[in-house]
Amino acid sequence: MDNSKLKIKEAIFREEFDKLTEDMKEDMAGSNLLEEIDKYCIDNSIPNVDEQVGKLFSILVKTSGAKNILEIGTGVGYSTIWLALAARENKGKVLTIERNSNHASIAREYFKKANLKNINLLNGEALVLLQNIDEKFDFVFIDATKDEYIYYIKLISTKLVKPALIVADNAISHAIEVADYLDYVRTDENISSVLIPIRAGLELSYFN
Ligand SMILES: C[S@@+](CC[C@H](N)C(=O)[O-])C[C@H]1O[C@@H](n2cnc3c(N)ncnc32)[C@H](O)[C@@H]1O
């Protein structure tokens, strides 16, 4: 394909990609909320994913039809809102875990502002809470203490409705800290895993 045709195809794809997620953002009470939270994170040095990652979550959740989403590491809820907006389209929900009480209460306020009723936030230690959760999940986002990823996945692997998608953040920025997690998902024969090199690096794994 010559270069100009490729450019036109890319432009069409980008336009559709942006439209898909713009519709979702506009649907929120106060359509600038995601930008507001992003700014809060920057101003208060709270690491969060960005809009590109949010859009990727939207696409993954909507195309996979995921209904039961687990997030480890809410922060103040930026990623959670992207996940919950997409889940809502599937009549699905998000369970999110955050150990920092201040982050948890700010996130709860943002969820109210976003008018999202499909989020359940548990305030506590993921490794403790995960042991007492009976729910099953078809989509998981891991974004908490980097050297605990391997322990999270071991607890989560018994709670998956397969096929399930697991996304782990910081696969590039904290490659050493998450090395045992990456080794696990990249070598197990029932897991297909790929590094998506956007932002801090997302490891996308398909558990079959
Ligand atoms: C990088 S921030 C999450 C950002 C959020 N996912 C986003 O993109 O908007 C990581 C969060 O994980 C929380 N966290 C770290 N270790 C945790 C643990 N063991 N259990 C629960 N929360 C944890 C931290 O308090 C922090 O708020």
PDBQT file of the ligand as one rigid body, heavy atoms in Angstrom, charges set to zero:
ROOT
HETATM    1  C1  LIG A 301      -0.214   4.260  40.522  1.00  0.00    +0.000 C 
HETATM    2  S1  LIG A 301      -1.444   4.560  41.712  1.00  0.00    +0.000 S 
HETATM    3  C2  LIG A 301      -2.924   4.022  40.880  1.00  0.00    +0.000 C 
HETATM    4  C3  LIG A 301      -3.341   4.948  39.774  1.00  0.00    +0.000 C 
HETATM    5  C4  LIG A 301      -4.638   4.583  39.124  1.00  0.00    +0.000 C 
HETATM    6  N1  LIG A 301      -4.677   3.188  38.718  1.00  0.00    +0.000 N 
HETATM    7  C5  LIG A 301      -4.836   5.470  37.901  1.00  0.00    +0.000 C 
HETATM    8  O1  LIG A 301      -4.228   5.179  36.854  1.00  0.00    +0.000 OA
HETATM    9  O2  LIG A 301      -5.598   6.442  38.005  1.00  0.00    +0.000 OA
HETATM   10  C6  LIG A 301      -1.192   3.201  42.778  1.00  0.00    +0.000 C 
HETATM   11  C7  LIG A 301      -2.156   3.124  43.946  1.00  0.00    +0.000 C 
HETATM   12  O3  LIG A 301      -2.081   1.809  44.477  1.00  0.00    +0.000 OA
HETATM   13  C8  LIG A 301      -2.236   1.889  45.861  1.00  0.00    +0.000 C 
HETATM   14  N2  LIG A 301      -1.627   0.666  46.420  1.00  0.00    +0.000 N 
HETATM   15  C9  LIG A 301      -0.315   0.335  46.408  1.00  0.00    +0.000 A 
HETATM   16  N3  LIG A 301      -0.136  -0.871  46.983  1.00  0.00    +0.000 NA
HETATM   17  C10 LIG A 301      -1.363  -1.299  47.360  1.00  0.00    +0.000 A 
HETATM   18  C11 LIG A 301      -1.809  -2.463  48.024  1.00  0.00    +0.000 A 
HETATM   19  N4  LIG A 301      -0.972  -3.409  48.393  1.00  0.00    +0.000 N 
HETATM   20  N5  LIG A 301      -3.142  -2.593  48.253  1.00  0.00    +0.000 NA
HETATM   21  C12 LIG A 301      -4.006  -1.611  47.868  1.00  0.00    +0.000 A 
HETATM   22  N6  LIG A 301      -3.629  -0.474  47.255  1.00  0.00    +0.000 NA
HETATM   23  C13 LIG A 301      -2.324  -0.323  46.996  1.00  0.00    +0.000 A 
HETATM   24  C14 LIG A 301      -1.505   3.172  46.233  1.00  0.00    +0.000 C 
HETATM   25  O4  LIG A 301      -1.960   3.672  47.478  1.00  0.00    +0.000 OA
HETATM   26  C15 LIG A 301      -1.826   4.090  45.069  1.00  0.00    +0.000 C 
HETATM   27  O5  LIG A 301      -2.942   4.900  45.330  1.00  0.00    +0.000 OA
ENDROOT
TORSDOF 0
